[in-house]
Amino acid sequence: MTDVYYTLMPPQMDFFDEKAVSESQLLCYKGVNLYARPYDAGHYQITGLCTTNPKHYLSRELQPGALIPILGKSR
């Protein structure tokens, strides 16, 4: 069995930012499980994906660092 890790981030990036990990929450956004932390009053910032579907890792909307709206609030 071969393990595959899909990512758009360069391998030299620090994946274990202590502050980002401690503030991140597991959320479901448009049917995709992901980790995000509060960014401002209306948005979360994606810190990582929690999915086995490689298609989700290729989506610009779901890249780490992208902002997503908080549920119940418009953009």
N, CA, C and O atoms as a GROMACS GRO file, in nm:
protein
  300
    1MET      N    1   0.084  -0.118   0.000
    1MET     CA    2   0.000   0.000   0.000
    1MET      C    3   0.089   0.125   0.000
    1MET      O    4   0.188   0.131   0.073
    2THR      N    5   0.054   0.221  -0.081
    2THR     CA    6   0.130   0.344  -0.092
    2THR      C    7   0.048   0.460  -0.034
    2THR      O    8  -0.068   0.478  -0.070
    3ASP      N    9   0.108   0.537   0.054
    3ASP     CA   10   0.043   0.656   0.107
    3ASP      C   11   0.076   0.773   0.016
    3ASP      O   12   0.191   0.790  -0.025
    4VAL      N   13  -0.024   0.855  -0.014
    4VAL     CA   14  -0.005   0.971  -0.099
    4VAL      C   15  -0.053   1.093  -0.023
    4VAL      O   16  -0.160   1.092   0.037
    5TYR      N   17   0.028   1.198  -0.025
    5TYR     CA   18  -0.008   1.323   0.042
    5TYR      C   19  -0.019   1.431  -0.064
    5TYR      O   20   0.080   1.471  -0.125
    6TYR      N   21  -0.143   1.479  -0.086
    6TYR     CA   22  -0.168   1.584  -0.186
    6TYR      C   23  -0.161   1.720  -0.118
    6TYR      O   24  -0.226   1.743  -0.016
    7THR      N   25  -0.083   1.810  -0.174
    7THR     CA   26  -0.074   1.945  -0.119
    7THR      C   27  -0.026   2.041  -0.227
    7THR      O   28   0.045   2.003  -0.320
    8LEU      N   29  -0.064   2.167  -0.212
    8LEU     CA   30  -0.017   2.272  -0.301
    8LEU      C   31   0.097   2.350  -0.238
    8LEU      O   32   0.155   2.438  -0.302
    9MET      N   33   0.127   2.318  -0.114
    9MET     CA   34   0.229   2.390  -0.040
    9MET      C   35   0.367   2.329  -0.067
    9MET      O   36   0.378   2.207  -0.078
   10PRO      N   37   0.471   2.410  -0.079
   10PRO     CA   38   0.606   2.356  -0.099
   10PRO      C   39   0.648   2.272   0.022
   10PRO      O   40   0.608   2.302   0.134
   11PRO      N   41   0.729   2.168   0.000
   11PRO     CA   42   0.767   2.079   0.111
   11PRO      C   43   0.846   2.147   0.222
   11PRO      O   44   0.846   2.098   0.335
   12GLN      N   45   0.913   2.258   0.194
   12GLN     CA   46   0.992   2.324   0.297
   12GLN      C   47   0.909   2.412   0.389
   12GLN      O   48   0.962   2.467   0.485
   13MET      N   49   0.778   2.427   0.363
   13MET     CA   50   0.693   2.510   0.450
   13MET      C   51   0.677   2.446   0.587
   13MET      O   52   0.677   2.324   0.599
   14ASP      N   53   0.665   2.529   0.688
   14ASP     CA   54   0.644   2.481   0.824
   14ASP      C   55   0.496   2.451   0.843
   14ASP      O   56   0.415   2.542   0.856
   15PHE      N   57   0.460   2.322   0.844
   15PHE     CA   58   0.320   2.283   0.858
   15PHE      C   59   0.271   2.292   1.002
   15PHE      O   60   0.151   2.292   1.026
   16PHE      N   61   0.361   2.299   1.096
   16PHE     CA   62   0.322   2.291   1.235
   16PHE      C   63   0.340   2.423   1.307
   16PHE      O   64   0.415   2.432   1.404
   17ASP      N   65   0.270   2.524   1.260
   17ASP     CA   66   0.268   2.653   1.326
   17ASP      C   67   0.184   2.636   1.454
   17ASP      O   68   0.063   2.617   1.446
   18GLU      N   69   0.248   2.643   1.569
   18GLU     CA   70   0.182   2.616   1.696
   18GLU      C   71   0.056   2.702   1.716
   18GLU      O   72  -0.046   2.651   1.761
   19LYS      N   73   0.064   2.830   1.683
   19LYS     CA   74  -0.050   2.918   1.702
   19LYS      C   75  -0.165   2.880   1.611
   19LYS      O   76  -0.280   2.876   1.655
   20ALA      N   77  -0.137   2.852   1.485
   20ALA     CA   78  -0.241   2.816   1.389
   20ALA      C   79  -0.309   2.685   1.428
   20ALA      O   80  -0.431   2.673   1.417
   21VAL      N   81  -0.231   2.589   1.473
   21VAL     CA   82  -0.288   2.460   1.511
   21VAL      C   83  -0.378   2.474   1.632
   21VAL      O   84  -0.485   2.413   1.635
   22SER      N   85  -0.339   2.552   1.730
   22SER     CA   86  -0.419   2.564   1.852
   22SER      C   87  -0.550   2.638   1.829
   22SER      O   88  -0.648   2.612   1.898
   23GLU      N   89  -0.555   2.730   1.733
   23GLU     CA   90  -0.676   2.806   1.707
   23GLU      C   91  -0.766   2.742   1.602
   23GLU      O   92  -0.882   2.782   1.588
   24SER      N   93  -0.716   2.644   1.528
   24SER     CA   94  -0.792   2.584   1.420
   24SER      C   95  -0.908   2.499   1.471
   24SER      O   96  -0.900   2.438   1.578
   25GLN      N   97  -1.015   2.499   1.392
   25GLN     CA   98  -1.134   2.421   1.424
   25GLN      C   99  -1.167   2.336   1.303
   25GLN      O  100  -1.143   2.376   1.189
   26LEU      N  101  -1.224   2.217   1.326
   26LEU     CA  102  -1.268   2.132   1.217
   26LEU      C  103  -1.405   2.178   1.174
   26LEU      O  104  -1.499   2.180   1.254
   27LEU      N  105  -1.418   2.216   1.046
   27LEU     CA  106  -1.543   2.267   0.991
   27LEU      C  107  -1.580   2.189   0.866
   27LEU      O  108  -1.496   2.123   0.805
   28CYS      N  109  -1.706   2.197   0.828
   28CYS     CA  110  -1.751   2.141   0.701
   28CYS      C  111  -1.796   2.259   0.616
   28CYS      O  112  -1.892   2.327   0.650
   29TYR      N  113  -1.727   2.284   0.504
   29TYR     CA  114  -1.758   2.395   0.415
   29TYR      C  115  -1.787   2.338   0.277
   29TYR      O  116  -1.700   2.278   0.214
   30LYS      N  117  -1.908   2.357   0.230
   30LYS     CA  118  -1.952   2.307   0.099
   30LYS      C  119  -1.926   2.156   0.086
   30LYS      O  120  -1.886   2.109  -0.020
   31GLY      N  121  -1.950   2.083   0.194
   31GLY     CA  122  -1.935   1.938   0.193
   31GLY      C  123  -1.793   1.888   0.210
   31GLY      O  124  -1.770   1.768   0.198
   32VAL      N  125  -1.698   1.977   0.237
   32VAL     CA  126  -1.557   1.938   0.252
   32VAL      C  127  -1.515   1.965   0.396
   32VAL      O  128  -1.531   2.077   0.446
   33ASN      N  129  -1.461   1.864   0.463
   33ASN     CA  130  -1.408   1.883   0.598
   33ASN      C  131  -1.273   1.951   0.589
   33ASN      O  132  -1.186   1.910   0.512
   34LEU      N  133  -1.257   2.057   0.669
   34LEU     CA  134  -1.132   2.132   0.667
   34LEU      C  135  -1.106   2.194   0.803
   34LEU      O  136  -1.195   2.205   0.887
   35TYR      N  137  -0.981   2.235   0.822
   35TYR     CA  138  -0.942   2.305   0.944
   35TYR      C  139  -0.930   2.453   0.912
   35TYR      O  140  -0.871   2.490   0.811
   36ALA      N  141  -0.988   2.536   0.998
   36ALA     CA  142  -0.983   2.681   0.977
   36ALA      C  143  -0.978   2.751   1.112
   36ALA      O  144  -1.020   2.696   1.214
   37ARG      N  145  -0.926   2.874   1.109
   37ARG     CA  146  -0.919   2.954   1.231
   37ARG      C  147  -0.990   3.086   1.205
   37ARG      O  148  -0.996   3.131   1.090
   38PRO      N  149  -1.042   3.149   1.309
   38PRO     CA  150  -1.108   3.279   1.290
   38PRO      C  151  -1.010   3.381   1.233
   38PRO      O  152  -0.894   3.388   1.275
   39TYR      N  153  -1.056   3.459   1.136
   39TYR     CA  154  -0.972   3.560   1.072
   39TYR      C  155  -1.019   3.701   1.106
   39TYR      O  156  -0.940   3.784   1.150
   40ASP      N  157  -1.148   3.727   1.086
   40ASP     CA  158  -1.208   3.854   1.126
   40ASP      C  159  -1.354   3.826   1.160
   40ASP      O  160  -1.392   3.710   1.175
   41ALA      N  161  -1.435   3.931   1.172
   41ALA     CA  162  -1.573   3.915   1.216
   41ALA      C  163  -1.658   3.833   1.120
   41ALA      O  164  -1.760   3.777   1.161
   42GLY      N  165  -1.620   3.824   0.994
   42GLY     CA  166  -1.703   3.755   0.896
   42GLY      C  167  -1.638   3.639   0.824
   42GLY      O  168  -1.700   3.580   0.736
   43HIS      N  169  -1.514   3.605   0.860
   43HIS     CA  170  -1.442   3.503   0.784
   43HIS      C  171  -1.358   3.411   0.871
   43HIS      O  172  -1.313   3.448   0.980
   44TYR      N  173  -1.338   3.290   0.820
   44TYR     CA  174  -1.239   3.197   0.871
   44TYR      C  175  -1.127   3.189   0.768
   44TYR      O  176  -1.151   3.215   0.649
   45GLN      N  177  -1.006   3.153   0.811
   45GLN     CA  178  -0.894   3.130   0.720
   45GLN      C  179  -0.861   2.982   0.724
   45GLN      O  180  -0.840   2.925   0.831
   46ILE      N  181  -0.855   2.919   0.608
   46ILE     CA  182  -0.827   2.776   0.599
   46ILE      C  183  -0.682   2.750   0.636
   46ILE      O  184  -0.590   2.815   0.585
   47THR      N  185  -0.662   2.652   0.726
   47THR     CA  186  -0.525   2.613   0.764
   47THR      C  187  -0.490   2.476   0.710
   47THR      O  188  -0.372   2.441   0.704
   48GLY      N  189  -0.588   2.398   0.670
   48GLY     CA  190  -0.562   2.266   0.613
   48GLY      C  191  -0.690   2.194   0.577
   48GLY      O  192  -0.798   2.231   0.622
   49LEU      N  193  -0.677   2.091   0.496
   49LEU     CA  194  -0.792   2.011   0.457
   49LEU      C  195  -0.789   1.877   0.528
   49LEU      O  196  -0.682   1.826   0.564
   50CYS      N  197  -0.906   1.820   0.549
   50CYS     CA  198  -0.920   1.691   0.615
   50CYS      C  199  -1.008   1.604   0.526
   50CYS      O  200  -1.122   1.572   0.561
   51THR      N  201  -0.956   1.567   0.410
   51THR     CA  202  -1.030   1.491   0.312
   51THR      C  203  -0.936   1.399   0.236
   51THR      O  204  -0.816   1.426   0.228
   52THR      N  205  -0.989   1.293   0.180
   52THR     CA  206  -0.908   1.201   0.100
   52THR      C  207  -0.932   1.219  -0.049
   52THR      O  208  -0.874   1.147  -0.130
   53ASN      N  209  -1.017   1.314  -0.086
   53ASN     CA  210  -1.048   1.339  -0.226
   53ASN      C  211  -0.944   1.434  -0.285
   53ASN      O  212  -0.938   1.550  -0.244
   54PRO      N  213  -0.861   1.388  -0.381
   54PRO     CA  214  -0.757   1.475  -0.437
   54PRO      C  215  -0.813   1.596  -0.510
   54PRO      O  216  -0.743   1.697  -0.523
   55LYS      N  217  -0.935   1.588  -0.558
   55LYS     CA  218  -0.998   1.701  -0.628
   55LYS      C  219  -1.009   1.824  -0.537
   55LYS      O  220  -0.993   1.936  -0.584
   56HIS      N  221  -1.035   1.802  -0.409
   56HIS     CA  222  -1.047   1.915  -0.316
   56HIS      C  223  -0.916   1.989  -0.298
   56HIS      O  224  -0.917   2.110  -0.276
   57TYR      N  225  -0.804   1.919  -0.305
   57TYR     CA  226  -0.673   1.982  -0.288
   57TYR      C  227  -0.634   2.070  -0.408
   57TYR      O  228  -0.545   2.154  -0.397
   58LEU      N  229  -0.701   2.050  -0.520
   58LEU     CA  230  -0.672   2.129  -0.640
   58LEU      C  231  -0.761   2.251  -0.653
   58LEU      O  232  -0.738   2.335  -0.741
   59SER      N  233  -0.861   2.264  -0.569
   59SER     CA  234  -0.954   2.376  -0.574
   59SER      C  235  -0.890   2.502  -0.516
   59SER      O  236  -0.841   2.501  -0.403
   60ARG      N  237  -0.890   2.611  -0.593
   60ARG     CA  238  -0.835   2.739  -0.544
   60ARG      C  239  -0.912   2.789  -0.422
   60ARG      O  240  -0.854   2.852  -0.334
   61GLU      N  241  -1.040   2.763  -0.418
   61GLU     CA  242  -1.126   2.810  -0.310
   61GLU      C  243  -1.090   2.745  -0.176
   61GLU      O  244  -1.120   2.801  -0.070
   62LEU      N  245  -1.027   2.627  -0.179
   62LEU     CA  246  -0.997   2.552  -0.057
   62LEU      C  247  -0.850   2.549  -0.021
   62LEU      O  248  -0.810   2.471   0.066
   63GLN      N  249  -0.767   2.630  -0.085
   63GLN     CA  250  -0.624   2.632  -0.056
   63GLN      C  251  -0.598   2.689   0.083
   63GLN      O  252  -0.669   2.780   0.126
   64PRO      N  253  -0.497   2.636   0.154
   64PRO     CA  254  -0.461   2.695   0.283
   64PRO      C  255  -0.431   2.844   0.269
   64PRO      O  256  -0.359   2.885   0.178
   65GLY      N  257  -0.488   2.923   0.358
   65GLY     CA  258  -0.473   3.068   0.352
   65GLY      C  259  -0.595   3.137   0.293
   65GLY      O  260  -0.612   3.257   0.310
   66ALA      N  261  -0.679   3.062   0.222
   66ALA     CA  262  -0.799   3.120   0.162
   66ALA      C  263  -0.900   3.155   0.271
   66ALA      O  264  -0.906   3.089   0.375
   67LEU      N  265  -0.979   3.258   0.247
   67LEU     CA  266  -1.082   3.301   0.342
   67LEU      C  267  -1.217   3.245   0.300
   67LEU      O  268  -1.253   3.247   0.183
   68ILE      N  269  -1.291   3.195   0.399
   68ILE     CA  270  -1.426   3.148   0.374
   68ILE      C  271  -1.520   3.222   0.469
   68ILE      O  272  -1.480   3.258   0.580
   69PRO      N  273  -1.645   3.246   0.426
   69PRO     CA  274  -1.737   3.320   0.514
   69PRO      C  275  -1.784   3.236   0.632
   69PRO      O  276  -1.797   3.114   0.622
   70ILE      N  277  -1.807   3.303   0.742
   70ILE     CA  278  -1.864   3.237   0.859
   70ILE      C  279  -2.010   3.209   0.826
   70ILE      O  280  -2.078   3.293   0.768
   71LEU      N  281  -2.058   3.091   0.864
   71LEU     CA  282  -2.195   3.052   0.833
   71LEU      C  283  -2.294   3.155   0.886
   71LEU      O  284  -2.280   3.206   0.997
   72GLY      N  285  -2.394   3.184   0.805
   72GLY     CA  286  -2.497   3.278   0.844
   72GLY      C  287  -2.464   3.422   0.813
   72GLY      O  288  -2.547   3.510   0.836
   73LYS      N  289  -2.345   3.449   0.760
   73LYS     CA  290  -2.306   3.585   0.725
   73LYS      C  291  -2.272   3.590   0.577
   73LYS      O  292  -2.209   3.498   0.524
   74SER      N  293  -2.312   3.696   0.511
   74SER     CA  294  -2.283   3.708   0.367
   74SER      C  295  -2.146   3.770   0.349
   74SER      O  296  -2.089   3.827   0.442
   75ARG      N  297  -2.093   3.757   0.227
   75ARG     CA  298  -1.961   3.810   0.196
   75ARG      C  299  -1.958   3.958   0.190
   75ARG      O  300  -1.853   4.017   0.165
   0.00000   0.00000   0.00000
